[in-house]
Amino acid sequence: MTTKTINLVEALAHERDHGVLIWLFNIGAEQVWHPSPRKGGMVDRDEQQVVNRMEEMNLLLCRSQDVIVLREQPDEAFLDMLQRLGFSLPRIEVPEPSDPLTPISELVLADDALLARLRAVADAGHSSGGAKAWLVPYAVTPQEEAIAERCGLELIGAPSAVCAQVNDKIFSRLTAQKLGFAVSEGAVCADEAAIRRECERLAGLSDEPVKLIIKQPHGASGQGMYMLDELSKLDTLLSVMRRFGGSSSSSGGWLVERWHNKQMDLNYQLCIDEGGGVTMFSLKRQNVDGTVYIGSQVPADIGETLEEEVRRCAYQLGTYLYSIGYTGMASIDGFVDEDGLLIPVIEINGRFTLSTYISFLSSVLGERHKTLSRYYRNVTATSLTYSRLCGLLAEEGLLYTPERPEGVFVYTAGTLSGIPVKRGYVNRIFTLILADSWQEADAYAHKLEGIIAGLGCS
């Protein structure tokens, strides 16, 4: 199916009664776009079950007329909290049979009854001339295209082949260079010999130790990225790369770039419509641990001059992406280097990211807040339920509620595991800290870290 005109940003921020959106959080699309047999054998099943339940953060975007497909029903305490805070609950569909590890789109395609119910949603709009229905996945792969085709749904997003092309770190660098943007010192390397040459060249540019990063073109959440802080360690690092990701042109090549001591990491979202209109929204300062995203700051508060420069680059980038056939959402990472230079594009995500799902909070919670998002990976000796965690926050005066609209809001429940494994109970805790000032937000964050530490982090 082809995308018909709907401005997704307007539909989520202002025109919340417009159309019906069917939401699908098909995280793991990279493995569909770029299958890796090596990666398939290394999946941590315990972690993957928790990662798959991050689908619940999609509920932050839903409107009451929407439909969301989840692999299981959310915790009632979590749904109650969402309603109390003013979020609209959509119709929730669960594939049968469900499974904690099978990709969600595979579950949908195997459930004829669910496909028929989704087709009925599409047919209702077509037959009555009423609200049309759009499928809004986390990412577009051939599986989501098949769901849209079988259900008669319009699909938000570019064709899967274009999305795969855009969601490539080498493409990101080459595009930034083509548009005349500043980029990190480095090069695209076709094989191991080229990686060696580029690492040696970059190390020779300074008398001081130079930190380098070597990136595989495909991967998410820091996967396929290798830090090199001493050239003497290159042989060992290449051996690790050979074992886990390949180091030849068969893997699509590699990027070698100088690592920066950044002043700030940035993320901004693009929505590119069918007519080529480009909307930049939700500029955030990112909190990053090495190469892994751990949270955001909204508003970014980076100053008018820098924000205007980001917007100019964003529009230029969005216009270029449209020229190669890309539409829908894209999430862009950039940074400001140690000298104050804006590097506007280090990675183009041709899909939603975790940052996208917290981009429309103001439509429900209002715009007055300073907002920090914080993510924690946690293993506890006993099961950590949503009610228990909120109870601990309430006891310490930290819980965000309608009656006390500041503090900590835990915005997923399914990522709190109720299934014990050898290590204990694996949890991923996603929180929003809302306050009237950054000083208050930081104070809440400090207290929150104390509570998380008391649970038994690992």
Secondary structure, 3 states (H helix, E strand, C coil): CCCCCCCHHHHHHCCCCCCEEEEECCCCHHHHHCCCHHHHCCCCHHHHHHHHHHHHHHHHCCCCCCEEECCCCCCHHHHHHHHHHCCCCCEEECCCCCCCCCCHHHHHHCCHHHHHHHHHHHHHHHHHCCCCEEEEECCCCHHHHHHHHHHCCEECCCCHHHHHHHCCHHHHHHHHHHCCCCCCCEEEECCHHHHHHHHHHHHCCCCCCCCEEEECCCCCCCCCEEEECCHHHHHHHHHHHHHHCCCCHHHCCEEEEECCCCCEEEEEEEEECCCCCEEEEEEEEEEEECCEEEEEEECCCCCHHHHHHHHHHHHHHHHHHHHCCCCEEEEEEEEECCCCCEEEEEEEECCCCCCHHHCCCHHHHCCCCEEEEEEEEEEECCCCCHHHHHHHHHHCCCECCCCCCCEEEECCCCCECCCCECCEEEEEEEEEEEECCHHHHHHHHHHHHHHHHHHHCC
